Structure formats: structure tokens, C-alpha cells
Amino acid sequence: MITQSQHSKESLLPRPMDIATTCVYGLSFLSAGLFMFLPLVNLLSPSPWQRYMGAIHGFAALLATVVISYAGHLA
């Protein structure tokens, strides 16, 4: 009976693995959101060179999102 009550108290607290996963996903999506927002500034610029760099940056942001989801899966 005592071990069951201790087990129920432990189950109320989040496990370290859950906290790590939440932190990885939270920080990753925050940085990906900023990373995906920045190309919009370049895409709206009149210079073709800046639009080209914005397209490369946007594609890199999408690839970073894939890496983020994989890293969150491993956490």
C-alpha cells in the first residue's frame, strides 16, 4: 500500500524525459518561427538578389523544421 501511494505521487510529477522533450520542441519551434519570418523581409525587397537569398533562406527554414522534428523525436 505504501509503495502504491509513493508511485501515485511520482506519477503526478512530469518525468525528466517529458521536460526535455517539451524544451526541445518549444525552443525549436520558437527559433524556426523566427527563421521562417526573416525570409519574408528579403522576399518583399525590390532587388532580385535579395529575393533569391530570401528563397534560399525560406528553403533552409523548411529543412530546419524537419531537423527540429527529428531532434524532438529523439529527445
Jmol script that loads the backbone (N, CA, C; Angstrom):
load data "model"
ATOM      1  N   MET A   1       0.823  -1.184   0.000  1.00  0.00           N
ATOM      2  CA  MET A   1       0.000   0.000   0.000  1.00  0.00           C
ATOM      3  C   MET A   1       0.871   1.253   0.000  1.00  0.00           C
ATOM      4  N   ILE A   2       1.947   1.232   0.769  1.00  0.00           N
ATOM      5  CA  ILE A   2       2.817   2.408   0.821  1.00  0.00           C
ATOM      6  C   ILE A   2       3.490   2.624  -0.530  1.00  0.00           C
ATOM      7  N   THR A   3       3.910   1.547  -1.166  1.00  0.00           N
ATOM      8  CA  THR A   3       4.577   1.700  -2.466  1.00  0.00           C
ATOM      9  C   THR A   3       3.611   2.218  -3.523  1.00  0.00           C
ATOM     10  N   GLN A   4       2.337   1.854  -3.413  1.00  0.00           N
ATOM     11  CA  GLN A   4       1.369   2.348  -4.387  1.00  0.00           C
ATOM     12  C   GLN A   4       1.148   3.848  -4.221  1.00  0.00           C
ATOM     13  N   SER A   5       1.091   4.339  -2.991  1.00  0.00           N
ATOM     14  CA  SER A   5       0.883   5.773  -2.786  1.00  0.00           C
ATOM     15  C   SER A   5       2.112   6.564  -3.230  1.00  0.00           C
ATOM     16  N   GLN A   6       3.313   6.012  -3.008  1.00  0.00           N
ATOM     17  CA  GLN A   6       4.510   6.693  -3.485  1.00  0.00           C
ATOM     18  C   GLN A   6       4.544   6.695  -5.007  1.00  0.00           C
ATOM     19  N   HIS A   7       4.091   5.612  -5.603  1.00  0.00           N
ATOM     20  CA  HIS A   7       4.075   5.539  -7.063  1.00  0.00           C
ATOM     21  C   HIS A   7       3.087   6.556  -7.640  1.00  0.00           C
ATOM     22  N   SER A   8       1.946   6.750  -6.976  1.00  0.00           N
ATOM     23  CA  SER A   8       0.965   7.712  -7.481  1.00  0.00           C
ATOM     24  C   SER A   8       1.475   9.144  -7.328  1.00  0.00           C
ATOM     25  N   LYS A   9       2.250   9.416  -6.271  1.00  0.00           N
ATOM     26  CA  LYS A   9       2.825  10.752  -6.118  1.00  0.00           C
ATOM     27  C   LYS A   9       3.868  11.021  -7.199  1.00  0.00           C
ATOM     28  N   GLU A  10       4.641  10.015  -7.542  1.00  0.00           N
ATOM     29  CA  GLU A  10       5.650  10.184  -8.574  1.00  0.00           C
ATOM     30  C   GLU A  10       5.018  10.376  -9.946  1.00  0.00           C
ATOM     31  N   SER A  11       3.877   9.766 -10.180  1.00  0.00           N
ATOM     32  CA  SER A  11       3.251   9.884 -11.493  1.00  0.00           C
ATOM     33  C   SER A  11       2.655  11.273 -11.712  1.00  0.00           C
ATOM     34  N   LEU A  12       2.403  12.035 -10.639  1.00  0.00           N
ATOM     35  CA  LEU A  12       1.877  13.388 -10.802  1.00  0.00           C
ATOM     36  C   LEU A  12       2.946  14.355 -11.303  1.00  0.00           C
ATOM     37  N   LEU A  13       4.202  14.078 -11.004  1.00  0.00           N
ATOM     38  CA  LEU A  13       5.284  14.951 -11.447  1.00  0.00           C
ATOM     39  C   LEU A  13       5.704  14.576 -12.863  1.00  0.00           C
ATOM     40  N   PRO A  14       6.043  15.565 -13.682  1.00  0.00           N
ATOM     41  CA  PRO A  14       6.494  15.222 -15.032  1.00  0.00           C
ATOM     42  C   PRO A  14       7.856  14.542 -14.999  1.00  0.00           C
ATOM     43  N   ARG A  15       8.035  13.600 -15.864  1.00  0.00           N
ATOM     44  CA  ARG A  15       9.314  12.903 -15.941  1.00  0.00           C
ATOM     45  C   ARG A  15      10.344  13.805 -16.605  1.00  0.00           C
ATOM     46  N   PRO A  16      11.624  13.614 -16.304  1.00  0.00           N
ATOM     47  CA  PRO A  16      12.663  14.428 -16.952  1.00  0.00           C
ATOM     48  C   PRO A  16      12.644  14.299 -18.471  1.00  0.00           C
ATOM     49  N   MET A  17      12.261  13.135 -18.975  1.00  0.00           N
ATOM     50  CA  MET A  17      12.191  12.949 -20.426  1.00  0.00           C
ATOM     51  C   MET A  17      11.110  13.841 -21.026  1.00  0.00           C
ATOM     52  N   ASP A  18       9.970  13.973 -20.343  1.00  0.00           N
ATOM     53  CA  ASP A  18       8.899  14.836 -20.827  1.00  0.00           C
ATOM     54  C   ASP A  18       9.327  16.294 -20.816  1.00  0.00           C
ATOM     55  N   ILE A  19      10.039  16.703 -19.778  1.00  0.00           N
ATOM     56  CA  ILE A  19      10.503  18.081 -19.687  1.00  0.00           C
ATOM     57  C   ILE A  19      11.505  18.364 -20.800  1.00  0.00           C
ATOM     58  N   ALA A  20      12.411  17.430 -21.055  1.00  0.00           N
ATOM     59  CA  ALA A  20      13.407  17.613 -22.118  1.00  0.00           C
ATOM     60  C   ALA A  20      12.735  17.699 -23.482  1.00  0.00           C
ATOM     61  N   THR A  21      11.765  16.846 -23.713  1.00  0.00           N
ATOM     62  CA  THR A  21      11.063  16.873 -24.996  1.00  0.00           C
ATOM     63  C   THR A  21      10.325  18.185 -25.180  1.00  0.00           C
ATOM     64  N   THR A  22       9.664  18.654 -24.136  1.00  0.00           N
ATOM     65  CA  THR A  22       8.942  19.917 -24.212  1.00  0.00           C
ATOM     66  C   THR A  22       9.895  21.076 -24.477  1.00  0.00           C
ATOM     67  N   CYS A  23      11.037  21.073 -23.809  1.00  0.00           N
ATOM     68  CA  CYS A  23      12.018  22.150 -24.023  1.00  0.00           C
ATOM     69  C   CYS A  23      12.570  22.125 -25.435  1.00  0.00           C
ATOM     70  N   VAL A  24      12.884  20.935 -25.938  1.00  0.00           N
ATOM     71  CA  VAL A  24      13.429  20.841 -27.296  1.00  0.00           C
ATOM     72  C   VAL A  24      12.408  21.323 -28.311  1.00  0.00           C
ATOM     73  N   TYR A  25      11.172  20.863 -28.179  1.00  0.00           N
ATOM     74  CA  TYR A  25      10.144  21.300 -29.121  1.00  0.00           C
ATOM     75  C   TYR A  25       9.865  22.797 -28.997  1.00  0.00           C
ATOM     76  N   GLY A  26       9.755  23.294 -27.773  1.00  0.00           N
ATOM     77  CA  GLY A  26       9.453  24.713 -27.583  1.00  0.00           C
ATOM     78  C   GLY A  26      10.521  25.623 -28.147  1.00  0.00           C
ATOM     79  N   LEU A  27      11.767  25.369 -27.805  1.00  0.00           N
ATOM     80  CA  LEU A  27      12.854  26.203 -28.318  1.00  0.00           C
ATOM     81  C   LEU A  27      13.030  26.039 -29.823  1.00  0.00           C
ATOM     82  N   SER A  28      12.830  24.846 -30.309  1.00  0.00           N
ATOM     83  CA  SER A  28      12.999  24.613 -31.740  1.00  0.00           C
ATOM     84  C   SER A  28      11.931  25.325 -32.556  1.00  0.00           C
ATOM     85  N   PHE A  29      10.693  25.249 -32.121  1.00  0.00           N
ATOM     86  CA  PHE A  29       9.636  25.922 -32.871  1.00  0.00           C
ATOM     87  C   PHE A  29       9.744  27.437 -32.757  1.00  0.00           C
ATOM     88  N   LEU A  30      10.221  27.923 -31.619  1.00  0.00           N
ATOM     89  CA  LEU A  30      10.431  29.360 -31.483  1.00  0.00           C
ATOM     90  C   LEU A  30      11.513  29.841 -32.443  1.00  0.00           C
ATOM     91  N   SER A  31      12.619  29.127 -32.497  1.00  0.00           N
ATOM     92  CA  SER A  31      13.689  29.529 -33.412  1.00  0.00           C
ATOM     93  C   SER A  31      13.282  29.314 -34.865  1.00  0.00           C
ATOM     94  N   ALA A  32      12.526  28.262 -35.144  1.00  0.00           N
ATOM     95  CA  ALA A  32      12.065  28.041 -36.519  1.00  0.00           C
ATOM     96  C   ALA A  32      11.085  29.124 -36.945  1.00  0.00           C
ATOM     97  N   GLY A  33      10.251  29.580 -36.025  1.00  0.00           N
ATOM     98  CA  GLY A  33       9.330  30.666 -36.354  1.00  0.00           C
ATOM     99  C   GLY A  33      10.066  31.939 -36.727  1.00  0.00           C
ATOM    100  N   LEU A  34      11.105  32.265 -35.964  1.00  0.00           N
ATOM    101  CA  LEU A  34      11.911  33.436 -36.314  1.00  0.00           C
ATOM    102  C   LEU A  34      12.654  33.215 -37.622  1.00  0.00           C
ATOM    103  N   PHE A  35      13.167  32.019 -37.801  1.00  0.00           N
ATOM    104  CA  PHE A  35      13.932  31.707 -39.000  1.00  0.00           C
ATOM    105  C   PHE A  35      13.053  31.748 -40.243  1.00  0.00           C
ATOM    106  N   MET A  36      11.778  31.371 -40.105  1.00  0.00           N
ATOM    107  CA  MET A  36      10.866  31.397 -41.245  1.00  0.00           C
ATOM    108  C   MET A  36      10.297  32.791 -41.489  1.00  0.00           C
ATOM    109  N   PHE A  37      10.306  33.644 -40.480  1.00  0.00           N
ATOM    110  CA  PHE A  37       9.786  35.002 -40.647  1.00  0.00           C
ATOM    111  C   PHE A  37      10.781  35.891 -41.388  1.00  0.00           C
ATOM    112  N   LEU A  38      12.069  35.676 -41.155  1.00  0.00           N
ATOM    113  CA  LEU A  38      13.088  36.538 -41.754  1.00  0.00           C
ATOM    114  C   LEU A  38      13.109  36.527 -43.284  1.00  0.00           C
ATOM    115  N   PRO A  39      12.858  35.406 -43.968  1.00  0.00           N
ATOM    116  CA  PRO A  39      12.868  35.461 -45.434  1.00  0.00           C
ATOM    117  C   PRO A  39      11.794  36.367 -46.016  1.00  0.00           C
ATOM    118  N   LEU A  40      10.715  36.600 -45.284  1.00  0.00           N
ATOM    119  CA  LEU A  40       9.668  37.483 -45.806  1.00  0.00           C
ATOM    120  C   LEU A  40      10.200  38.882 -46.057  1.00  0.00           C
ATOM    121  N   VAL A  41      11.126  39.320 -45.224  1.00  0.00           N
ATOM    122  CA  VAL A  41      11.720  40.642 -45.413  1.00  0.00           C
ATOM    123  C   VAL A  41      12.506  40.668 -46.721  1.00  0.00           C
ATOM    124  N   ASN A  42      13.255  39.611 -46.991  1.00  0.00           N
ATOM    125  CA  ASN A  42      14.024  39.556 -48.233  1.00  0.00           C
ATOM    126  C   ASN A  42      13.133  39.357 -49.451  1.00  0.00           C
ATOM    127  N   LEU A  43      12.065  38.589 -49.316  1.00  0.00           N
ATOM    128  CA  LEU A  43      11.183  38.350 -50.459  1.00  0.00           C
ATOM    129  C   LEU A  43      10.416  39.603 -50.859  1.00  0.00           C
ATOM    130  N   LEU A  44      10.188  40.508 -49.924  1.00  0.00           N
ATOM    131  CA  LEU A  44       9.471  41.743 -50.234  1.00  0.00           C
ATOM    132  C   LEU A  44      10.394  42.844 -50.745  1.00  0.00           C
ATOM    133  N   SER A  45      11.683  42.607 -50.748  1.00  0.00           N
ATOM    134  CA  SER A  45      12.636  43.617 -51.201  1.00  0.00           C
ATOM    135  C   SER A  45      12.627  43.692 -52.727  1.00  0.00           C
ATOM    136  N   PRO A  46      12.901  44.872 -53.263  1.00  0.00           N
ATOM    137  CA  PRO A  46      12.839  45.033 -54.724  1.00  0.00           C
ATOM    138  C   PRO A  46      14.006  44.389 -55.476  1.00  0.00           C
ATOM    139  N   SER A  47      15.113  44.166 -54.822  1.00  0.00           N
ATOM    140  CA  SER A  47      16.289  43.640 -55.508  1.00  0.00           C
ATOM    141  C   SER A  47      16.121  42.151 -55.807  1.00  0.00           C
ATOM    142  N   PRO A  48      16.412  41.717 -57.046  1.00  0.00           N
ATOM    143  CA  PRO A  48      16.319  40.279 -57.357  1.00  0.00           C
ATOM    144  C   PRO A  48      17.285  39.441 -56.521  1.00  0.00           C
ATOM    145  N   TRP A  49      18.436  39.998 -56.206  1.00  0.00           N
ATOM    146  CA  TRP A  49      19.414  39.270 -55.409  1.00  0.00           C
ATOM    147  C   TRP A  49      18.850  38.994 -54.016  1.00  0.00           C
ATOM    148  N   GLN A  50      18.174  39.987 -53.431  1.00  0.00           N
ATOM    149  CA  GLN A  50      17.593  39.806 -52.101  1.00  0.00           C
ATOM    150  C   GLN A  50      16.433  38.818 -52.140  1.00  0.00           C
ATOM    151  N   ARG A  51      15.653  38.820 -53.216  1.00  0.00           N
ATOM    152  CA  ARG A  51      14.570  37.842 -53.335  1.00  0.00           C
ATOM    153  C   ARG A  51      15.130  36.430 -53.454  1.00  0.00           C
ATOM    154  N   TYR A  52      16.230  36.291 -54.194  1.00  0.00           N
ATOM    155  CA  TYR A  52      16.875  34.986 -54.343  1.00  0.00           C
ATOM    156  C   TYR A  52      17.396  34.486 -52.993  1.00  0.00           C
ATOM    157  N   MET A  53      18.010  35.377 -52.238  1.00  0.00           N
ATOM    158  CA  MET A  53      18.506  34.997 -50.915  1.00  0.00           C
ATOM    159  C   MET A  53      17.345  34.651 -49.981  1.00  0.00           C
ATOM    160  N   GLY A  54      16.225  35.351 -50.108  1.00  0.00           N
ATOM    161  CA  GLY A  54      15.050  35.035 -49.305  1.00  0.00           C
ATOM    162  C   GLY A  54      14.493  33.659 -49.625  1.00  0.00           C
ATOM    163  N   ALA A  55      14.530  33.287 -50.915  1.00  0.00           N
ATOM    164  CA  ALA A  55      14.050  31.958 -51.303  1.00  0.00           C
ATOM    165  C   ALA A  55      14.959  30.866 -50.735  1.00  0.00           C
ATOM    166  N   ILE A  56      16.267  31.092 -50.798  1.00  0.00           N
ATOM    167  CA  ILE A  56      17.206  30.120 -50.219  1.00  0.00           C
ATOM    168  C   ILE A  56      16.998  30.018 -48.711  1.00  0.00           C
ATOM    169  N   HIS A  57      16.814  31.156 -48.075  1.00  0.00           N
ATOM    170  CA  HIS A  57      16.605  31.189 -46.628  1.00  0.00           C
ATOM    171  C   HIS A  57      15.305  30.465 -46.260  1.00  0.00           C
ATOM    172  N   GLY A  58      14.255  30.678 -47.039  1.00  0.00           N
ATOM    173  CA  GLY A  58      12.986  30.001 -46.776  1.00  0.00           C
ATOM    174  C   GLY A  58      13.096  28.494 -46.915  1.00  0.00           C
ATOM    175  N   PHE A  59      13.818  28.039 -47.941  1.00  0.00           N
ATOM    176  CA  PHE A  59      14.020  26.603 -48.118  1.00  0.00           C
ATOM    177  C   PHE A  59      14.838  26.024 -46.966  1.00  0.00           C
ATOM    178  N   ALA A  60      15.838  26.768 -46.524  1.00  0.00           N
ATOM    179  CA  ALA A  60      16.636  26.322 -45.374  1.00  0.00           C
ATOM    180  C   ALA A  60      15.782  26.263 -44.112  1.00  0.00           C
ATOM    181  N   ALA A  61      14.826  27.183 -43.981  1.00  0.00           N
ATOM    182  CA  ALA A  61      13.938  27.165 -42.819  1.00  0.00           C
ATOM    183  C   ALA A  61      13.060  25.917 -42.823  1.00  0.00           C
ATOM    184  N   LEU A  62      12.586  25.518 -43.993  1.00  0.00           N
ATOM    185  CA  LEU A  62      11.785  24.295 -44.069  1.00  0.00           C
ATOM    186  C   LEU A  62      12.621  23.063 -43.725  1.00  0.00           C
ATOM    187  N   LEU A  63      13.850  23.022 -44.200  1.00  0.00           N
ATOM    188  CA  LEU A  63      14.720  21.904 -43.844  1.00  0.00           C
ATOM    189  C   LEU A  63      15.036  21.904 -42.353  1.00  0.00           C
ATOM    190  N   ALA A  64      15.189  23.091 -41.773  1.00  0.00           N
ATOM    191  CA  ALA A  64      15.450  23.177 -40.336  1.00  0.00           C
ATOM    192  C   ALA A  64      14.258  22.651 -39.540  1.00  0.00           C
ATOM    193  N   THR A  65      13.050  22.867 -40.045  1.00  0.00           N
ATOM    194  CA  THR A  65      11.864  22.355 -39.363  1.00  0.00           C
ATOM    195  C   THR A  65      11.864  20.825 -39.350  1.00  0.00           C
ATOM    196  N   VAL A  66      12.324  20.221 -40.433  1.00  0.00           N
ATOM    197  CA  VAL A  66      12.428  18.755 -40.470  1.00  0.00           C
ATOM    198  C   VAL A  66      13.452  18.271 -39.446  1.00  0.00           C
ATOM    199  N   VAL A  67      14.579  18.961 -39.367  1.00  0.00           N
ATOM    200  CA  VAL A  67      15.610  18.592 -38.391  1.00  0.00           C
ATOM    201  C   VAL A  67      15.087  18.774 -36.971  1.00  0.00           C
ATOM    202  N   ILE A  68      14.308  19.834 -36.754  1.00  0.00           N
ATOM    203  CA  ILE A  68      13.733  20.106 -35.432  1.00  0.00           C
ATOM    204  C   ILE A  68      12.797  18.976 -35.009  1.00  0.00           C
ATOM    205  N   SER A  69      11.943  18.556 -35.926  1.00  0.00           N
ATOM    206  CA  SER A  69      11.006  17.493 -35.555  1.00  0.00           C
ATOM    207  C   SER A  69      11.746  16.182 -35.286  1.00  0.00           C
ATOM    208  N   TYR A  70      12.819  15.941 -36.015  1.00  0.00           N
ATOM    209  CA  TYR A  70      13.611  14.729 -35.759  1.00  0.00           C
ATOM    210  C   TYR A  70      14.329  14.819 -34.413  1.00  0.00           C
ATOM    211  N   ALA A  71      14.872  15.992 -34.093  1.00  0.00           N
ATOM    212  CA  ALA A  71      15.549  16.167 -32.800  1.00  0.00           C
ATOM    213  C   ALA A  71      14.556  16.044 -31.648  1.00  0.00           C
ATOM    214  N   GLY A  72      13.359  16.583 -31.818  1.00  0.00           N
ATOM    215  CA  GLY A  72      12.334  16.441 -30.787  1.00  0.00           C
ATOM    216  C   GLY A  72      11.904  14.995 -30.611  1.00  0.00           C
ATOM    217  N   HIS A  73      11.900  14.261 -31.708  1.00  0.00           N
ATOM    218  CA  HIS A  73      11.550  12.844 -31.633  1.00  0.00           C
ATOM    219  C   HIS A  73      12.607  12.065 -30.852  1.00  0.00           C
ATOM    220  N   LEU A  74      13.875  12.458 -30.992  1.00  0.00           N
ATOM    221  CA  LEU A  74      14.950  11.767 -30.288  1.00  0.00           C
ATOM    222  C   LEU A  74      15.027  12.150 -28.815  1.00  0.00           C
ATOM    223  N   ALA A  75      14.518  13.320 -28.453  1.00  0.00           N
ATOM    224  CA  ALA A  75      14.632  13.796 -27.060  1.00  0.00           C
ATOM    225  C   ALA A  75      13.764  12.972 -26.134  1.00  0.00           C
TER     226      ALA A  75
END
end "model"
wireframe off; spacefill off
backbone 0.3
color backbone group
